[in-house]
Every structure is written in structure tokens, then in C-alpha cells.
């Protein structure tokens, strides 16, 4: 398949062509995901893959817990991690994003592709007003519905772009592939507040048990240490006497997350998916990773507010191996006996 006909390459080209003009100087990458969700780690890995081809340096990086809001040299570009947490469903992440925007009014800020979802119109308007005060914020929407919400209610510069995980070179992932793949299907089922239904996917045998990401079902030692260090950073930073300790703790946490947690999560996720055949997933990045690993069949099941279906309709219909399952699809197909 030529690059022009490869849908993965088209998505990667879309990202690089639109984002390159926005990163015009050395940069910092913030809101890095120091936690066990492999999907967020895949986004982070894609962001780094995109950035490594640019002629600029990453001056610093950090998470919500480790970023101490230091003064940045003039012109430094601030990049905020992408994902599915723009809005009020995951308010802690959004609050940090707003703090960054308000703390650095003279720096260009780029929010990597995000799904946008608000339950509270009043909060949406308040956050729109706060972001509009910054003259150099670019918000990247990850699907058309999110783009329409931003276009209607926000006044910042907007772009419609796919997920940053598509910037990961597939060959970088395949080095972690399981050596003895099985033909059994995998039901990758999220267990948090975004799960739409406990109902089994249509056509999936009753003997197939659901799993979430392995790192969420059983925390790794690296994840445990990063959680502990992140919590210590949070607690120490609340006291004047503890701020210098918090800075040292943050450096340790950043290093362990970047060099330990990040590659470990990617390796575990790839090895997990490559052990199975067909993939049924309520997690968007289960589907994206399945695409990058060239899974023969990927069934994406919608979440509770339409994030997965909107992403599928915006970007994934060009992939013949991927199909979307909605609540109606499941209702019309009885569970197998």
C-alpha cells in the first residue's frame, strides 16, 4: 500500500502538516499522564514521536502534580497533552489546563487534540470566557462534534485533528508484540464512568470474559511508585517549607514517569493486544492501538456520551477492518446462547 493510500499515514500527515506551523520555538509539554491508563500513554508517545522530528528542544515536561509553574523564557511554546478530558467530566484535568492558560498569558499555547464534553452549560460558558482572555491559545478538537461545540461556544483558534497516537510509527510498537499470538477475541471493557452499558457486544461468545487494560486491573510497581511520588509532590507543594522538597520530588517523578512508566505502559499494552485476534473495545485507544497493530477486526463500542462514535465517524470509516457498534446494534442482536 502506498503512503497516499494508507489511512494511517493520511492521519499522521494531517497531524504533522497542521501542527508543525504552531510549534515555532523551544517548548514545554504539560499534563503528561503519570498514571496507569495505557490509552493516555499512547497519546503521550504519539506527541513525543511528532515532536522529535521538529528542530526545537523540549525544555521541560510535567504532570498536574509535578509542574511548579516556573517562569519560562520568552517565546517558549506551551503544549498541553491531548485526550478525552476537555470539559467537566474530568474536572481536575480541566482545572489544571485553565491554570496554565492563566499563568502564562504571553506564551503561545497549543492544546493537542481533545474530545470536548460538558454537562453544565454555565461551566462551559465560564471556561470559554476564561480561555478567550488569552490571545494565543489554539485548541485542537479530536472529532467533529467536539469541533462544533468549540466553534459555537469558544472564541479561540480551532483545528480539527485526529488523535496524536497516530503519530507513533507502527514499527516502534511491533517490537513489543507477543511472540505467540492467539486467535481468541479480546473484549476490552472500560470500568469507569464513561462505560455506556454492561451489555455484551453483539456476536461475542458468552465464554469471552471482559478485561480492562492490564495496568488498571493490576497496578505495576512502577505505577505504584509514580502515584506515591506524585501524591508527595502535591502534599509538599501546599506548604511554604515544603516547596523546595516538592521540586526535588517532582524531578524524581518526572524522570521515573518518562523513562519508566511510559515505555512500560506501551510495552504492556502492545503485548496484551497482540496476544488476541479480533478486538471488541469500549476504549477508544484500544481501537487505535488495534489499528496501528493491523488487527484483522476491530469493533469499537460507543461510550456513554458518544466520544467513540464521533471519532469513528470523523476519522475511522476509511479503515475496512474497523466497525462501530452502538446501543441500537446491541439491542437488535440477541446475546449468543
LINDA-V920984 format. One record per pair of residues at least 6 apart in sequence whose C-alpha atoms are under 6 Angstrom apart, sorted by the first residue. I is the first residue (numbers start at 1). J is the second residue. If there is no record, write none. Layout:
i=I j=J
i=I j=J
//
This chain:
i=3 j=9
i=12 j=166
i=12 j=167
i=25 j=56
i=26 j=56
i=26 j=57
i=26 j=76
i=27 j=58
i=27 j=59
i=27 j=76
i=27 j=77
i=27 j=78
i=28 j=58
i=28 j=59
i=28 j=60
i=28 j=61
i=28 j=78
i=29 j=61
i=29 j=79
i=29 j=80
i=30 j=61
i=30 j=62
i=30 j=63
i=30 j=80
i=31 j=63
i=31 j=64
i=31 j=81
i=32 j=62
i=32 j=63
i=34 j=257
i=36 j=215
i=36 j=216
i=38 j=265
i=39 j=285
i=42 j=165
i=43 j=164
i=43 j=165
i=46 j=164
i=46 j=165
i=46 j=167
i=46 j=168
i=47 j=164
i=49 j=168
i=50 j=167
i=65 j=230
i=65 j=234
i=66 j=250
i=77 j=108
i=77 j=109
i=78 j=109
i=79 j=109
i=79 j=110
i=79 j=111
i=80 j=111
i=80 j=112
i=81 j=112
i=82 j=112
i=82 j=113
i=82 j=114
i=83 j=114
i=84 j=114
i=84 j=115
i=86 j=94
i=86 j=116
i=87 j=116
i=87 j=117
i=87 j=118
i=88 j=118
i=105 j=134
i=108 j=136
i=109 j=137
i=110 j=137
i=110 j=138
i=111 j=139
i=111 j=140
i=112 j=140
i=113 j=140
i=113 j=141
i=113 j=142
i=113 j=163
i=114 j=141
i=114 j=142
i=115 j=142
i=115 j=146
i=116 j=146
i=128 j=154
i=132 j=155
i=138 j=157
i=138 j=158
i=139 j=158
i=140 j=158
i=140 j=159
i=140 j=160
i=141 j=147
i=141 j=160
i=142 j=161
i=142 j=162
i=143 j=310
i=143 j=311
i=143 j=314
i=170 j=292
i=176 j=267
i=176 j=271
i=177 j=270
i=177 j=271
i=177 j=274
i=178 j=271
i=178 j=274
i=178 j=275
i=181 j=274
i=181 j=275
i=181 j=276
i=182 j=275
i=182 j=276
i=183 j=276
i=183 j=277
i=184 j=276
i=184 j=277
i=185 j=276
i=185 j=277
i=185 j=278
i=185 j=279
i=186 j=276
i=186 j=279
i=186 j=280
i=187 j=210
i=187 j=280
i=187 j=281
i=188 j=210
i=188 j=211
i=188 j=212
i=188 j=281
i=189 j=210
i=189 j=211
i=189 j=212
i=189 j=281
i=189 j=282
i=190 j=212
i=194 j=303
i=194 j=304
i=195 j=303
i=195 j=304
i=196 j=303
i=196 j=304
i=202 j=330
i=202 j=333
i=205 j=336
i=222 j=261
i=226 j=253
i=229 j=253
i=233 j=246
i=233 j=249
i=236 j=242
i=236 j=246
i=237 j=243
i=237 j=246
i=278 j=297
i=279 j=298
i=280 j=299
i=281 j=300
i=281 j=301
i=282 j=301
i=284 j=308
i=296 j=321
i=297 j=321
i=298 j=322
i=299 j=322
i=299 j=323
i=299 j=324
i=300 j=324
i=300 j=325
i=301 j=325
i=302 j=308
i=302 j=309
i=302 j=326
//
